[in-house]
Amino acid sequence: MYLINRCAISKKELQEGDDVVHFPYYDAMPSEPEFICCEDIALRSEFEKWQLRDRVIQKVRDFWIREYRDSVYFSILAENEIILISKSYVEDSIRLFFLKYVFDVWLTEDTWKRFQDFVTVEKGSIKLSEKESFSWNVDSAKGSVVLQKIEVRKDTIIVPITEWQNLQELLSTIR
């Protein structure tokens, strides 16, 4: 069982099937209200309606970009206002960040190559490890893509198709 069992925002008890946001460390002072999410988890539904959502997203986004730009352990393969893709010099891994959603996926280089080949299909899934997977489902009628990451707990986001196409374009530049 995951050690954190309450939503950082609402303090509701987390249930097995809940979608949760996994917050990394980010620059926030304990006196700032958005500090409550730093290195914690929250229900995705609570986070999406939270009045501090945009401030937290900006802090996480700024932190991720700064950390990966300044790191001697990572290189940035692609970056724009929506997506950040970095490669580790130390591990056999690529990290894909959806910056507007506090959502990231960690892939081995082999898995990354498979993902690059499959990302153009409307529905797909990539097994990341024994307990982890990443899946997508394009809903053309709604103009959106459902992305789901399952680790110890799952997280699901819905992004506009235009953002998914943006990812596909970025991937074509780094083959």
C-alpha positions as CSV (number, residue, x, y, z in Angstrom):
1,M,0.0,0.0,0.0
2,Y,1.1,3.5,-0.7
3,L,2.3,5.4,2.4
4,I,0.2,8.5,1.7
5,N,-3.4,7.7,2.2
6,R,-5.0,11.2,2.2
7,C,-5.4,13.9,-0.4
8,A,-3.1,16.8,0.3
9,I,-5.8,19.3,-0.7
10,S,-9.0,17.9,0.7
11,K,-7.6,15.5,3.2
12,K,-10.1,12.9,1.9
13,E,-9.0,9.3,2.3
14,L,-7.7,7.9,-1.0
15,Q,-9.4,4.8,-2.4
16,E,-7.8,2.1,-4.5
17,G,-9.3,3.3,-7.8
18,D,-8.8,7.0,-7.4
19,D,-6.9,9.1,-9.9
20,V,-4.1,11.0,-8.1
21,V,-1.6,13.6,-9.0
22,H,2.0,12.8,-7.9
23,F,3.6,16.1,-7.0
24,P,7.4,16.3,-7.2
25,Y,9.4,18.6,-5.1
26,Y,9.0,22.2,-6.3
27,D,10.1,25.6,-5.0
28,A,7.5,26.7,-2.5
29,M,7.9,28.1,1.0
30,P,6.1,26.4,3.9
31,S,4.3,29.7,4.4
32,E,2.8,29.5,0.9
33,P,-0.6,27.8,0.6
34,E,0.5,25.7,-2.4
35,F,3.3,24.2,-0.3
36,I,0.8,21.5,0.9
37,C,1.2,19.6,-2.4
38,C,5.0,19.7,-2.5
39,E,6.2,16.0,-2.6
40,D,2.7,14.8,-1.9
41,I,-0.3,13.4,-3.8
42,A,-3.8,14.7,-4.3
43,L,-7.0,13.5,-5.9
44,R,-6.9,14.6,-9.5
45,S,-10.5,15.7,-9.2
46,E,-9.7,17.9,-6.2
47,F,-6.6,19.3,-7.9
48,E,-8.4,20.2,-11.1
49,K,-11.0,22.4,-9.3
50,W,-8.5,23.9,-6.7
51,Q,-8.1,27.6,-6.7
52,L,-4.3,27.3,-6.4
53,R,-4.1,24.8,-9.3
54,D,-2.6,27.2,-11.8
55,R,0.0,28.5,-9.3
56,V,1.1,24.9,-8.5
57,I,1.3,24.0,-12.2
58,Q,3.5,27.0,-12.8
59,K,5.8,26.1,-9.9
60,V,6.1,22.5,-11.0
61,R,6.6,23.5,-14.6
62,D,9.3,26.0,-13.7
63,F,11.0,23.5,-11.4
64,W,11.0,20.7,-14.0
65,I,12.3,23.0,-16.8
66,R,15.0,24.5,-14.6
67,E,16.1,21.2,-13.2
68,Y,16.4,19.5,-16.5
69,R,18.0,22.5,-18.3
70,D,20.6,22.9,-15.7
71,S,21.3,19.2,-15.0
72,V,24.6,17.5,-16.0
73,Y,22.7,14.2,-15.7
74,F,20.0,15.0,-18.3
75,S,19.7,16.5,-21.7
76,I,16.6,18.0,-23.1
77,L,15.5,16.3,-26.4
78,A,12.5,18.6,-27.0
79,E,10.7,21.3,-25.2
80,N,7.8,23.7,-25.8
81,E,5.1,25.3,-23.6
82,I,3.2,22.0,-23.4
83,I,5.8,19.2,-23.4
84,L,9.3,18.5,-22.1
85,I,11.2,15.4,-23.1
86,S,14.6,14.7,-21.4
87,K,17.1,11.9,-21.7
88,S,19.2,10.6,-18.8
89,Y,23.0,10.3,-19.2
90,V,23.1,8.1,-16.1
91,E,20.1,5.7,-16.6
92,D,18.7,4.1,-19.6
93,S,15.6,6.4,-19.6
94,I,13.6,9.1,-21.2
95,R,11.2,11.3,-19.3
96,L,8.1,12.7,-20.9
97,F,6.4,15.7,-19.1
98,F,3.0,17.1,-19.9
99,L,3.8,20.5,-18.3
100,K,0.2,21.8,-18.0
101,Y,-1.0,18.8,-16.0
102,V,1.7,17.9,-13.6
103,F,1.9,14.5,-15.4
104,D,5.0,12.7,-16.4
105,V,6.0,9.3,-17.6
106,W,9.4,7.6,-17.2
107,L,10.3,5.2,-20.0
108,T,13.4,3.1,-20.7
109,E,15.0,3.8,-24.0
110,D,13.6,0.6,-25.5
111,T,10.1,1.4,-24.3
112,W,10.6,5.0,-25.6
113,K,11.4,3.6,-29.1
114,R,8.2,1.5,-29.0
115,F,6.2,4.5,-27.8
116,Q,7.5,6.6,-30.7
117,D,6.4,3.9,-33.1
118,F,2.9,3.5,-31.5
119,V,2.1,7.1,-30.7
120,T,0.3,7.6,-34.0
121,V,-2.2,4.9,-33.3
122,E,-5.5,6.0,-31.8
123,K,-5.4,3.6,-28.9
124,G,-2.4,2.1,-27.3
125,S,-0.6,1.0,-24.1
126,I,3.0,0.6,-23.1
127,K,4.1,-1.5,-20.2
128,L,6.7,0.4,-18.3
129,S,7.5,-2.3,-15.7
130,E,5.7,-5.1,-13.8
131,K,3.5,-2.6,-12.0
132,E,3.5,0.3,-14.3
133,S,1.8,1.2,-17.7
134,F,1.0,4.2,-19.8
135,S,-2.0,4.2,-22.1
136,W,-3.7,6.6,-24.5
137,N,-7.0,6.7,-26.2
138,V,-7.9,9.3,-28.8
139,D,-11.5,10.4,-28.8
140,S,-11.9,12.3,-32.1
141,A,-15.6,13.0,-31.4
142,K,-14.7,14.9,-28.3
143,G,-11.4,16.3,-29.6
144,S,-9.5,14.9,-26.8
145,V,-7.0,12.2,-25.7
146,V,-7.3,10.3,-22.5
147,L,-3.9,9.5,-21.0
148,Q,-3.5,7.2,-18.1
149,K,-0.5,6.3,-16.0
150,I,-0.8,3.4,-13.6
151,E,1.9,3.0,-11.0
152,V,1.1,2.2,-7.3
153,R,-1.8,4.5,-7.9
154,K,-3.2,5.7,-11.2
155,D,-3.4,9.2,-12.8
156,T,-5.6,10.1,-15.7
157,I,-5.6,13.3,-17.7
158,I,-7.6,14.5,-20.7
159,V,-5.7,16.6,-23.2
160,P,-6.9,18.3,-26.4
161,I,-6.0,16.4,-29.6
162,T,-4.0,19.4,-30.6
163,E,-1.6,18.8,-27.6
164,W,-1.3,15.1,-28.6
165,Q,-0.5,16.2,-32.2
166,N,2.0,18.6,-30.8
167,L,3.7,15.7,-29.0
168,Q,3.7,13.7,-32.3
169,E,5.3,16.6,-34.1
170,L,8.0,16.9,-31.4
171,L,8.7,13.2,-31.6
172,S,9.2,13.4,-35.3
173,T,12.0,15.9,-34.7
174,I,14.0,13.7,-32.3
175,R,14.0,10.3,-34.0
